């Protein structure tokens, strides 16, 4: 978990409010499997998804990738790999995540997550300010009712 100290799940409207996404944005991300209701997936009509704090972060990441010009076709791979790459980086460093990472394509379906000391050697990619994204996500979650 990238945001481990949040012990609750979130409704669809909570995710909209905490991420800044529109209903259309979130529905599109769900249909494309960029994000899912990790706390509870729907099982049928009348059953509602529940999201985790990391899902909210994934929505924010997807919106940032979109803002930086990454098409929805590539967002699923980038968000999925970026999140798992960030988890690997965090475990490997044995500490908190670096303040920023560069996410770049490393093949047709492969994504590489570079930490600050390696960013200079790979100038192409999408820069994600991880520390700010996590802080803003925590703050937005804290403001939810």
N, C-alpha and C positions, 0 to 999 in steps of 0.2 A: 504494500500500500504506500502510495506517495503522500497521502494525507491520512496518517494513521490515528490522529488524536480526535477524530470526529466519530462519535459513536451513535449515529442515527442514520436512517435512510430518508430519501427525499421523493416527493411526488413530482409529477410532470411539471406542474406549475412552479414548484420550488426550483427545479432545474432551470426553467425559463428565467426566473427572477435572479438566481445566483450566477447564471452564465451570461446573461444579456442576449441570449438567443431569442429569435422569434419562434412562434409555434411552427411555422413553415420550415425554419432552419432545423429545429430539433426533429421534426417528422422526417425530413430528408436524411438526416444523419442516422436515424433509427432504421429507415428503409434500406439505406446503403450499408448497414451494419458497421458504421463507423463507431457508434456507441450502442450500448444496450442497457437494459435495466439489470444491472449486476446484482442488486439486492433482491429483486424478484422480477422475473420475466412474466409476461402475461400468459395465461393458459386458456383464454377464450374471452368471449364478449362479457363485459361487466367486470372483468378482472383487470386491475390496474398495475402497471409497472411501478417498481420502486427502484430508486437509483442510489448509488453510493457517492461519497465525496470524490472518489477517483473518477466516477462517471461525469460529474460536474466539471472536473479538471479536463477530461477528455473533450467535452463539448467546447470548453474555452479554447483548447488547443486547436480543435478543428476550425473554429471561427477565426483564430489567428492565422492558420494556414490558408484559409479562404481569403482573408484580408491581404495576405502576402502573394496572392495569385495562384495558389495551388488548387487545381480543379477537383471537383468532388470525386472524380474517378480515382485519384491518387490519395485522397484523404484517409480512406480506410487503412491502407497499408502504412501510410506515414504515422497516423495517430496510434495505431496498434503497435507498430515497431518502436515508435518514439517512447511510448509508455513502458513497454517491456525493456527497451534499451536503457531508459532512465533507471528502472529498477536494478538492472545488472550493474550499471555504473555506480549506483548508490551502494550496492552490496560489495562491489569490488573495492571501492574507496573506503568502505567501512565507516562512512560518515554521511552527512547530509549531502544532497545533490549540489553540483556546482551551480553558480548563479545563472549561467546560460549554457546552452548546448547548440550545436549546429547539426541539423538533420539533413542528410543528403542521400540521394539515390546511390546505391552501390551495385546495382544490377536491375534487371527487369522487375523483380519483385522483392528486392532486398533494400533495406534502409540501414544506414550507418548513423550512429549517434556519436558525435565527437565532443569531447570535453575541451575546456578552454585552451590547454596547452597544445592541442592538436588542431585547433581551428585555423591558425595561421597557415598551416600547410594545405588546407583544403578550403579555399575561399568561396566555393560555390555551395549553395544549399540554403536552407531556411533556418534562420536564427530564431530560437525560442528562448525567451528570457524566463527560465524555469522558476527562479526564486520569486520574481514578481508575480508570475501566474499562480503559483501556490499560495503566496501571501494574499493576493486579491481574491482567490477562491475561498480561502479560509475566512477572510473578512466578509465576503458576500454571504457565506453560509451563516456566519454569526449574526448577520442582520435579519435572517429569516425568522418569521414568527414561530 
